[in-house]
Amino acid sequence: MHDTGMNMSQLAMSVKQVDDTIELARSWSHDLLHATEAFDMERIGSKLQAAMDALGEARAALAGYEDAIEADHNSVGTVKLV
């Protein structure tokens, strides 16, 4: 636990859970996109493609979150009791 009360392990696990959820949603969108292609459903296919692109950007935004958490953890000063 960090000196200010934030548990860094819990934070990392929570961010990983968000990343995993985004990855799963992108995978489902990809599977649905292929299903719509089989039936020439172009309009919903384009929506699913846009969703996949946005989810890919969201995952890219989280890339390196472990290092960011560690850097933030190390940069926060300690609390000193007086």
C-alpha positions as CSV (number, residue, x, y, z in Angstrom):
1,M,0.0,0.0,0.0
2,H,1.2,3.5,-0.8
3,D,1.8,6.0,1.9
4,T,-1.3,7.9,0.9
5,G,-3.5,4.9,1.2
6,M,-3.8,3.8,-2.5
7,N,-3.0,0.1,-3.0
8,M,-0.9,0.0,-6.2
9,S,-1.5,-3.7,-6.8
10,Q,-5.3,-3.2,-6.6
11,L,-5.0,-0.2,-9.0
12,A,-2.9,-2.2,-11.5
13,M,-5.4,-5.1,-11.3
14,S,-8.3,-2.8,-11.9
15,V,-6.7,-1.1,-14.9
16,K,-5.9,-4.6,-16.3
17,Q,-9.5,-5.5,-15.8
18,V,-10.5,-2.5,-17.9
19,D,-8.0,-3.4,-20.6
20,D,-9.2,-7.1,-20.6
21,T,-12.8,-5.9,-20.9
22,I,-11.9,-3.7,-23.9
23,E,-10.0,-6.6,-25.5
24,L,-13.0,-8.9,-25.0
25,A,-15.5,-6.3,-26.5
26,R,-13.2,-5.8,-29.5
27,S,-13.0,-9.6,-30.0
28,W,-16.8,-9.9,-29.9
29,S,-17.1,-7.0,-32.3
30,H,-14.7,-8.7,-34.6
31,D,-16.7,-11.9,-34.6
32,L,-19.9,-10.1,-35.2
33,L,-18.3,-8.2,-38.1
34,H,-17.4,-11.4,-39.8
35,A,-21.0,-12.7,-39.3
36,T,-22.4,-9.5,-40.9
37,E,-20.0,-9.9,-43.8
38,A,-21.3,-13.3,-44.5
39,F,-24.8,-11.8,-45.0
40,D,-23.8,-8.6,-46.8
41,M,-25.0,-6.4,-43.9
42,E,-22.8,-3.4,-44.8
43,R,-24.5,-0.8,-42.6
44,I,-24.2,-2.7,-39.3
45,G,-20.8,-3.9,-40.5
46,S,-19.5,-0.3,-40.8
47,K,-20.8,0.4,-37.3
48,L,-19.0,-2.6,-35.9
49,Q,-15.8,-1.7,-37.7
50,A,-16.0,1.8,-36.2
51,A,-16.5,0.3,-32.8
52,M,-13.5,-2.0,-33.3
53,D,-11.4,0.9,-34.3
54,A,-12.4,2.9,-31.2
55,L,-11.8,0.0,-28.9
56,G,-8.4,-0.5,-30.5
57,E,-7.6,3.1,-29.8
58,A,-8.8,2.7,-26.2
59,R,-6.4,-0.3,-25.7
60,A,-3.6,1.6,-27.2
61,A,-4.2,4.5,-24.8
62,L,-3.7,2.1,-21.9
63,A,-0.5,0.6,-23.3
64,G,2.3,0.9,-20.7
65,Y,-0.1,1.5,-17.8
66,E,2.1,-0.7,-15.5
67,D,5.1,1.6,-16.0
68,A,2.9,4.7,-15.5
69,I,1.5,3.3,-12.2
70,E,5.0,2.6,-11.0
71,A,6.3,6.0,-12.1
72,D,3.4,7.7,-10.3
73,H,3.9,5.6,-7.2
74,N,7.6,6.5,-7.1
75,S,7.0,10.2,-7.6
76,V,4.5,10.7,-4.8
77,G,6.1,12.0,-1.7
78,T,5.8,10.3,1.6
79,V,3.6,11.4,4.4
80,K,5.5,12.3,7.5
81,L,4.0,12.4,10.9
82,V,5.0,15.3,13.1
